[in-house]
Amino acid sequence: MYQRIAIITGASSGIGKAFLELLARDNGKLFKIPFDEIWAVARREEALCQLASSFENVRIVPLTTDLSDISGIKAIEEMLKAEEPAVGLLVNSAGMGIKGTVMEKSVSSISDTISINCSALSLLTKAVVPFMKSEDGKPGIINIASSAGFFPQPNFAVYAASKSFVISFSRAMSYEFKPLGISVTTVCPGPVRTDFQRRATEGREEDFTDWRKNFVSDPVKLAERSLKASRKGRRMLVYPFSQKLLHLASKILPTSWILCFSGNLK
Ligand SMILES: NC(=O)c1ccc[n+]([C@@H]2O[C@H](COP(=O)([O-])OP(=O)(O)OC[C@H]3O[C@@H](n4cnc5c(N)ncnc54)[C@H](OP(=O)(O)O)[C@@H]3O)[C@@H](O)[C@H]2O)c1
């Protein structure tokens, strides 16, 4: 009998960690058949090991992997081939973005943003899908995009473009994987209270300080809503309501207005 597993990238903090904790405590609420293991992917080994030791009902397998390097994806693929588990859920939450103009930013920061947010998410999806079995419940993929992907953002251009990629890729995969019985849910949150903003500003801001501070969501609530949306087979979750308005605006406003608005965001 195969092991039934979930794989979560970005599991060491923020949204990914919230997914891991919710799954570990699920007790059959959302997933009728419990997971035997949760594979938790990130670079910080200590944070992953601490999480692994916090739960007794489910085995958390820390996979210390740098997703900016293709060898990290290959290592996960090899593990899947060796153990042949049934993957019930893949959550692609690992991501990064550094604020600043393209000319200010280093080549490595641009390249890492694209590698982690776009390449790793696509390649891991391709590696995992052959291990998702439709007869084994309803397998699902949750890809964490962002409302930043709705429109171009001067001073955060690579990140916003990478999230547009995630939205487009995930929507296309929801169609390609439908005959396989695999749902793909694209999650587009606005600002969420995690380590993201501190990292994005390279330590200059601990949290959102501008107008966005009024719209910050809680990572646990976001993960909860995302899991429910995935179980219902929903293709897209834009959360919270304020981001739905932004989504609508991005569809109807002229690009010149959008650029003027987003270029003036501080
Ligand atoms: N927070 C927000 O406001 C917000 C809004 C919209 C969308 N998002 C998206 O939500 C996702 C999760 O971000 P978060 O808010 O939870 O931020 P976070 O707390 O900074 O978490 C980012 C996660 O990605 C992992 N990661 C980063 N680089 C990695 C690499 N090279 N290899 C492997 N793992 C890597 C980090 O783990 P290690 O550092 O241990 O490697 C960490 O677990 C991201 O895709 C982000 O773009 C965030």
The ligand as an SDF file (V2000), in Angstrom:
LIG
                    3D

 48 52  0  0  0  0  0  0  0  0999 V2000
    2.8830   38.0820    2.3080 N   0  0  0  0  0  0  0  0  0  0  0  0
    2.3010   38.7220    1.3350 C   0  0  0  0  0  0  0  0  0  0  0  0
    1.9530   39.8940    1.4620 O   0  0  0  0  0  0  0  0  0  0  0  0
    1.9890   38.0080    0.0490 C   0  0  0  0  0  0  0  0  0  0  0  0
    0.9900   38.5310   -0.7840 C   0  0  0  0  0  0  0  0  0  0  0  0
    0.6820   37.8800   -1.9580 C   0  0  0  0  0  0  0  0  0  0  0  0
    1.3580   36.7250   -2.3000 C   0  0  0  0  0  0  0  0  0  0  0  0
    2.3470   36.2400   -1.4780 N   0  0  0  0  0  0  0  0  0  0  0  0
    3.0330   35.0310   -1.9040 C   0  0  0  0  0  0  0  0  0  0  0  0
    2.8750   34.0610   -0.8890 O   0  0  0  0  0  0  0  0  0  0  0  0
    3.9260   33.1070   -0.9730 C   0  0  0  0  0  0  0  0  0  0  0  0
    4.4590   32.8380    0.4250 C   0  0  0  0  0  0  0  0  0  0  0  0
    5.0800   34.0120    0.9150 O   0  0  0  0  0  0  0  0  0  0  0  0
    4.9300   34.4320    2.4420 P   0  0  0  0  0  0  0  0  0  0  0  0
    4.0920   35.6430    2.4910 O   0  0  0  0  0  0  0  0  0  0  0  0
    4.5610   33.2720    3.2590 O   0  0  0  0  0  0  0  0  0  0  0  0
    6.4220   34.9240    2.7300 O   0  0  0  0  0  0  0  0  0  0  0  0
    7.5850   34.2760    3.6110 P   0  0  0  0  0  0  0  0  0  0  0  0
    7.1490   34.1770    5.0300 O   0  0  0  0  0  0  0  0  0  0  0  0
    8.8020   35.0780    3.2860 O   0  0  0  0  0  0  0  0  0  0  0  0
    7.7300   32.8050    3.0330 O   0  0  0  0  0  0  0  0  0  0  0  0
    8.4160   32.5270    1.8580 C   0  0  0  0  0  0  0  0  0  0  0  0
    8.7050   31.0470    1.8420 C   0  0  0  0  0  0  0  0  0  0  0  0
    9.3940   30.7230    0.6210 O   0  0  0  0  0  0  0  0  0  0  0  0
   10.5560   29.9670    0.9290 C   0  0  0  0  0  0  0  0  0  0  0  0
   11.6220   30.2240   -0.0220 N   0  0  0  0  0  0  0  0  0  0  0  0
   12.1060   31.4310   -0.4150 C   0  0  0  0  0  0  0  0  0  0  0  0
   13.1450   31.2650   -1.2380 N   0  0  0  0  0  0  0  0  0  0  0  0
   13.3320   29.9210   -1.3690 C   0  0  0  0  0  0  0  0  0  0  0  0
   14.2580   29.1160   -2.0810 C   0  0  0  0  0  0  0  0  0  0  0  0
   15.2480   29.6480   -2.8230 N   0  0  0  0  0  0  0  0  0  0  0  0
   14.1620   27.7600   -1.9910 N   0  0  0  0  0  0  0  0  0  0  0  0
   13.1980   27.1850   -1.2200 C   0  0  0  0  0  0  0  0  0  0  0  0
   12.2860   27.9070   -0.5330 N   0  0  0  0  0  0  0  0  0  0  0  0
   12.3630   29.2500   -0.6010 C   0  0  0  0  0  0  0  0  0  0  0  0
   10.9750   30.4690    2.3210 C   0  0  0  0  0  0  0  0  0  0  0  0
   11.7400   29.4730    2.9860 O   0  0  0  0  0  0  0  0  0  0  0  0
   13.3040   29.5760    3.3240 P   0  0  0  0  0  0  0  0  0  0  0  0
   13.6580   31.0150    3.5050 O   0  0  0  0  0  0  0  0  0  0  0  0
   13.4590   28.7420    4.5530 O   0  0  0  0  0  0  0  0  0  0  0  0
   13.9610   28.9630    2.1360 O   0  0  0  0  0  0  0  0  0  0  0  0
    9.6250   30.6430    3.0020 C   0  0  0  0  0  0  0  0  0  0  0  0
    9.1990   29.4340    3.5450 O   0  0  0  0  0  0  0  0  0  0  0  0
    4.9460   33.6930   -1.9400 C   0  0  0  0  0  0  0  0  0  0  0  0
    4.8250   33.0500   -3.1800 O   0  0  0  0  0  0  0  0  0  0  0  0
    4.5410   35.1460   -2.0590 C   0  0  0  0  0  0  0  0  0  0  0  0
    4.8950   35.6800   -3.2950 O   0  0  0  0  0  0  0  0  0  0  0  0
    2.6660   36.8510   -0.3140 C   0  0  0  0  0  0  0  0  0  0  0  0
  1  2  1  0
  2  3  2  0
  2  4  1  0
  4  5  1  0
  4 48  2  0
  5  6  2  0
  6  7  1  0
  7  8  2  0
  8  9  1  0
  8 48  1  0
  9 10  1  0
  9 46  1  0
 10 11  1  0
 11 12  1  0
 11 44  1  0
 12 13  1  0
 13 14  1  0
 14 15  2  0
 14 16  1  0
 14 17  1  0
 17 18  1  0
 18 19  2  0
 18 20  1  0
 18 21  1  0
 21 22  1  0
 22 23  1  0
 23 24  1  0
 23 42  1  0
 24 25  1  0
 25 26  1  0
 25 36  1  0
 26 27  1  0
 26 35  1  0
 27 28  2  0
 28 29  1  0
 29 30  1  0
 29 35  2  0
 30 31  1  0
 30 32  2  0
 32 33  1  0
 33 34  2  0
 34 35  1  0
 36 37  1  0
 36 42  1  0
 37 38  1  0
 38 39  2  0
 38 40  1  0
 38 41  1  0
 42 43  1  0
 44 45  1  0
 44 46  1  0
 46 47  1  0
M  CHG  2   8   1  16  -1
M  END
$$$$
